[in-house]
Amino acid sequence: MTKKILITQVRPAGEHNPYDLLEHHHEVRVDFQPMVQMVGLTGKEFRAQHINPLDYTAVILNSKISVDHYFRICNELHITVPETMHYYCISEAVGNYLQKYIEFRKRRIFFGEHNSFDDIIPAMNRRPQEKYLMIVGENYTDELIKMFAEHKVIVTPAVMFRQVAYSWPKDKPFDYDIIAFFTASGVRAFMQNFPKFEQDENKAFFCYGANAAQALTDAGYTVNGIAPAPGCPSILSAIEQYLSQNG
């Protein structure tokens, strides 16, 4: 019988989160702990890339994390970000998050309507003289760089943070019946922490997305549920369905 569930993400914001009802209806405990953490590069590490943020007229931001680290690095290097800087964001949520650091002005903040940079290519093409700096993490893929290049938008990637595995405390028990993963890197971090973990019939793995599922399969584990899928748009709904059928 399922008693404890681990969601490898941060706890949802707000007084109540969607997993509260899951705990109540099925009498289970849900814990939240990301398997990976984002750690910022130091100013010295960033300078080794020989990039001067002031050489660029625009910044491309694909997450709130990239926003935080862009302004952190600028602050650490004593760089004053000019008010004329343009910001191209993957979503409205990321664009709104900029208000943490700057006064929100629509004429210099652009964002995709469907969580995609494809939506802002027209705005970029209207500014052919713009010089773009894209904030990325270490070991980034160049898919987005290539996509922009196909539209004649030249982008310079700037690595400002890296992903590291969370070290599970040795004195903290790992006795979960269900573990939900959201990224392949989360799966790899789990394996670093528990290289001898054995999955039996009482241990169920859930994944959001094909990459995390493939990482588990490659490691020899069984994926008990995946989202999104027909009838299961989220990890929460997939786990809910599993508990209703298996208890």
Summary of the structure (lengths in Angstrom):
residues: 247
radius of gyration: 20.8
end to end distance: 5.8
largest distance: 61.7
contacts: 680
relative contact order: 0.15
helix: 36%
strand: 22%
